C-alpha cells in the first residue's frame, strides 16, 4: 500500500509544502482529499485517451467514491494502467494506489468522510462536464469569462468549500466568522486557479487546452485574479481573527502569498515563468516569523 505523504510529494510541490502545516486529523483528511481530486484530474487531463475513455474513467471513479468496492477498484486500476492515462510517474503511482487511497478515506471520521467524498464526487462530475465538451483528441476551449469562472469553480472553488467544511468541523469556534469564510471561498479558489492558468497558458495551449477564452483580454484575466486574491486575503484574515488553528492560517496564507508573487512575475515576464524554489522557501520562512511574532499572516 502506498504512503499518502510520499504520493503527495510526488504529485504536488505546493501542497507537499503546505499540508504538513495542518494539525491532525485535518492533515490526513486534506491529504486524502487532495489525492482523490488529483486522481480525477489525471483522468480529466488524459490526453492520450479518447474522450469516451476519459468519461468512463471519471464515471467509474465517481461510482467508487459513492460505493467503495475494493475488488472493483483493483480491477479498474489494472484496466487504467494497461494503457496509462499519463506519462507522469507520480500520477501513475497515485492511480495505482487508488484502492488504498479510497480505503484510507473510508477510515476517516464519519462527518469528515462525508465531506471529503461529497466534494470529490462534485468535482469529478464537474470535470466530466468539461471533458464532454472537449474534442476527441482532448482539446478544450472555454467560450468566455463566465465559462472560465465556471471551470475554475469546478477544479478549485469546490476545493475551497471542502477545506472550509473541514476547518469548521475541527474548530467549532469558527462559527462567528464562518459566513465571512463562505462569502470569499469561491473567489479564493478561483484566484489561485487563474494564476495557474495564466502561468501555464503556453504549455496548456500546446496540449490543446485553451483556458484563456478568445475575445477576453489577458489583462482582464490578470485583473480578475488580483481581485480574487484580495478576497482570499479577506478569507485568511477572517480565519486568523476567528481563532482558527495556526496550521489552518499557514495552509491558506502561503498559497495566497505565492500566488501574488507568481502573478507579479508572470505579468512582468509572460507565461511560463515561475518563482524560484528559494523564493518559495523564503516566503514560507517569513510567514512563520510573522506568526511567531503574533502578527498578521499577510502583509499590507
C-alpha positions in Angstrom: 0.0 0.0 0.0 1.2 3.5 -0.8 2.3 6.1 1.7 0.0 9.2 1.3 2.8 11.6 2.2 5.0 10.1 -0.5 2.2 10.3 -3.0 1.6 13.9 -2.0 5.3 14.8 -2.5 5.3 13.1 -5.9 2.3 14.9 -7.2 2.4 18.4 -5.8 5.2 20.7 -4.8 3.0 23.4 -3.2 0.6 21.1 -1.3 3.5 18.9 -0.1 4.9 22.1 1.5 1.6 23.4 3.0 -0.4 20.3 4.0 2.1 19.2 6.7 1.4 22.5 8.5 -2.2 21.3 9.2 -3.0 19.7 12.6 -4.3 16.2 12.8 -6.9 14.9 11.9 -7.3 17.7 9.3 -3.9 17.0 7.8 -4.9 13.4 7.0 -8.3 14.5 5.7 -6.9 17.1 3.4 -4.1 14.8 2.2 -6.6 12.2 1.2 -8.9 14.8 -0.4 -6.1 16.2 -2.4 -5.1 12.7 -3.7 -8.7 11.9 -4.7 -9.0 15.2 -6.6 -5.7 14.5 -8.3 -6.9 11.1 -9.4 -9.9 12.7 -11.0 -7.7 15.4 -12.5 -5.4 12.8 -14.0 -8.3 11.3 -15.9 -9.6 14.7 -17.0 -6.2 15.5 -18.4 -5.5 12.1 -20.0 -4.8 13.5 -23.5 -3.7 10.1 -24.8 -7.1 8.6 -24.1 -10.1 9.2 -26.3 -12.9 11.3 -24.8 -15.1 8.3 -24.2 -12.5 6.6 -22.1 -11.8 9.7 -20.0 -15.5 10.0 -19.4 -15.8 6.3 -18.4 -12.9 6.6 -16.0 -14.4 9.6 -14.3 -17.8 7.9 -14.1 -16.2 4.7 -12.6 -14.2 6.8 -10.1 -17.3 8.7 -9.0 -19.1 5.4 -8.5 -16.2 4.1 -6.4 -16.4 7.2 -4.3 -20.1 6.7 -3.7 -20.0 2.9 -3.1 -16.5 1.7 -2.3 -15.8 -1.8 -3.7 -12.2 -2.9 -3.2 -12.3 -5.7 -5.8 -13.9 -3.4 -8.4 -11.2 -0.7 -7.6 -8.4 -3.2 -8.2 -9.9 -4.3 -11.5 -10.3 -0.7 -12.7 -6.7 0.1 -11.7 -5.5 -2.8 -13.8 -7.5 -1.5 -16.8 -6.4 2.1 -16.3 -2.7 1.2 -16.2 -2.8 -1.2 -19.1 -3.0 1.9 -21.3 -1.7 4.6 -18.9 -3.6 7.9 -18.7 -0.4 9.9 -18.1 3.4 9.8 -18.5 3.9 11.5 -15.1 5.4 8.9 -12.7 3.9 10.4 -9.7 0.4 10.5 -11.2 0.7 6.9 -12.3 1.9 5.8 -8.8 -1.2 7.5 -7.4 -3.6 5.9 -9.9 -2.0 2.5 -8.9 -2.7 3.2 -5.3 -6.3 4.3 -5.9 -7.7 1.3 -3.8 -5.5 2.2 -0.8 -6.4 5.9 -1.0 -10.1 5.0 -1.1 -9.7 2.5 1.8 -8.0 5.2 3.9 -10.8 7.6 3.1 -13.3 5.1 4.4 -11.4 5.1 7.7 -11.9 8.8 8.3 -14.3 10.1 11.0 -17.9 9.8 9.6 -18.6 13.6 9.2 -15.2 14.3 7.7 -15.5 11.3 5.4 -18.9 12.5 4.1 -17.4 16.0 3.4 -14.4 14.6 1.5 -16.4 12.1 -0.6 -19.2 14.6 -1.4 -16.9 17.2 -2.7 -14.7 14.8 -4.5 -17.7 13.5 -6.3 -18.9 17.0 -7.1 -15.6 17.9 -8.8 -15.4 14.6 -10.6 -18.8 15.1 -12.1 -17.9 18.7 -12.9 -14.7 17.7 -14.7 -16.7 15.2 -16.7 -18.9 18.0 -17.9 -15.9 19.8 -19.4 -14.5 16.6 -20.9 -17.8 16.1 -22.7 -17.2 19.4 -24.4 -13.7 18.6 -25.5 -12.7 17.3 -28.9 -12.0 13.6 -29.5 -8.3 14.5 -29.3 -8.7 16.2 -25.9 -8.7 19.8 -26.9 -10.8 22.1 -24.8 -11.6 25.7 -25.5 -13.5 27.8 -23.0 -16.0 30.2 -24.5 -15.9 33.4 -22.4 -15.1 34.7 -19.0 -18.2 33.2 -17.4 -17.1 29.8 -18.8 -13.6 30.3 -17.4 -15.0 31.1 -14.0 -17.3 28.0 -14.1 -14.2 25.9 -14.9 -12.3 27.4 -12.0 -15.1 26.7 -9.6 -15.2 23.0 -10.6 -11.5 22.5 -10.2 -10.7 24.9 -7.4 -13.7 26.6 -5.8 -15.1 23.2 -4.7 -11.7 22.5 -3.1 -12.1 25.7 -1.0 -15.5 24.7 0.1 -14.2 21.3 1.2 -11.5 22.9 3.2 -13.9 25.3 4.9 -16.2 22.4 5.8 -13.3 20.5 7.3 -12.0 23.6 9.2 -15.5 24.2 10.6 -15.8 20.6 11.7 -12.5 20.7 13.5 -12.9 24.2 15.1 -16.4 25.0 16.2 -15.1 28.4 17.4 -15.0 29.5 13.8 -18.8 29.7 13.8 -18.6 33.5 14.3 -16.6 34.0 11.1 -18.0 31.2 9.0 -20.3 33.4 7.0 -17.3 35.5 6.0 -15.2 32.5 5.1 -18.0 31.1 2.9 -18.6 34.5 1.2 -15.0 34.6 0.0 -14.1 30.9 -0.5 -15.2 30.5 -4.2 -13.2 33.6 -5.2 -10.2 32.3 -3.2 -10.1 29.1 -5.3 -10.8 30.9 -8.5 -7.9 33.3 -7.9 -5.4 30.5 -7.3 -6.6 28.7 -10.4 -6.5 31.8 -12.6 -2.9 32.3 -11.6 -2.1 28.7 -12.6 -3.9 29.3 -15.9 -2.1 32.4 -16.9 1.3 30.9 -15.8 0.8 27.7 -17.8 -1.1 29.2 -20.8 1.6 28.3 -23.3 2.1 24.7 -22.1 -1.7 24.1 -21.9 -2.2 25.5 -25.4 0.4 23.1 -26.8 -1.6 20.3 -25.2 -4.8 21.6 -26.8 -6.3 23.2 -23.6 -7.1 26.8 -24.1 -8.4 28.2 -20.9 -8.0 31.8 -21.8 -11.1 32.5 -23.9 -11.0 34.2 -27.2 -12.0 37.8 -27.0 -11.1 38.1 -23.4 -8.0 40.3 -22.8 -5.2 38.7 -20.8 -5.1 41.9 -18.8 -8.8 41.4 -17.7 -8.0 37.9 -16.5 -5.0 39.2 -14.5 -7.2 41.9 -13.0 -9.8 39.3 -12.0 -7.1 37.2 -10.4 -5.9 40.2 -8.4 -9.5 40.9 -7.2 -9.9 37.3 -6.3 -6.7 37.3 -4.3 -8.0 40.3 -2.4 -11.0 38.1 -1.4 -8.5 35.4 -0.5 -6.8 37.8 1.8 -10.1 38.5 3.5 -10.7 34.8 4.0 -7.3 34.3 5.6 -7.7 37.4 7.8 -11.1 36.1 9.0 -9.7 32.7 9.7 -6.9 34.2 11.8 -9.2 36.7 13.6 -11.7 34.0 14.3 -9.2 31.9 16.2 -8.5 29.3 13.5 -5.7 26.9 14.3 -2.3 28.3 13.3 -2.0 25.5 10.8 -5.2 26.5 9.1 -3.9 30.0 8.8 -0.5 28.9 7.5 -2.1 26.5 5.0 -4.3 29.1 3.5 -2.0 32.1 3.7 1.0 30.5 2.0 -0.8 29.8 -1.4 -2.1 33.4 -1.5 1.4 34.8 -0.9 2.9 32.6 -3.5 0.1 33.3 -6.0 0.7 37.0 -5.7 4.4 36.6 -6.2 3.8 34.4 -9.2 1.2 36.8 -10.7 3.8 39.6 -10.5 6.4 37.5 -12.3 4.0 36.3 -15.0 2.7 39.8 -15.6 6.2 41.2 -16.0 7.8 38.3 -17.9 4.9 36.4 -19.5 3.6 32.8 -19.3 5.9 30.0 -18.3 7.8 32.0 -15.7 7.8 30.8 -12.2 9.1 31.9 -8.8 12.2 30.1 -7.7 12.3 27.4 -5.1 14.4 29.7 -3.0 11.7 32.4 -3.1 9.1 29.9 -2.1 11.1 28.8 1.0 11.9 32.5 1.9 8.2 33.4 1.8 7.3 30.4 3.9 10.0 31.3 6.5 8.8 35.0 6.5 5.2 33.7 7.2 6.4 31.6 10.1 8.3 34.6 11.5 5.2 36.8 11.4 3.1 34.2 13.1 5.7 33.6 15.7 5.7 37.3 16.5 1.9 37.3 16.8 1.4 39.4 13.7 -1.0 39.1 10.8 -0.2 36.2 8.4 -0.4 38.6 5.5 1.5 41.8 4.9 -0.2 45.0 3.7 
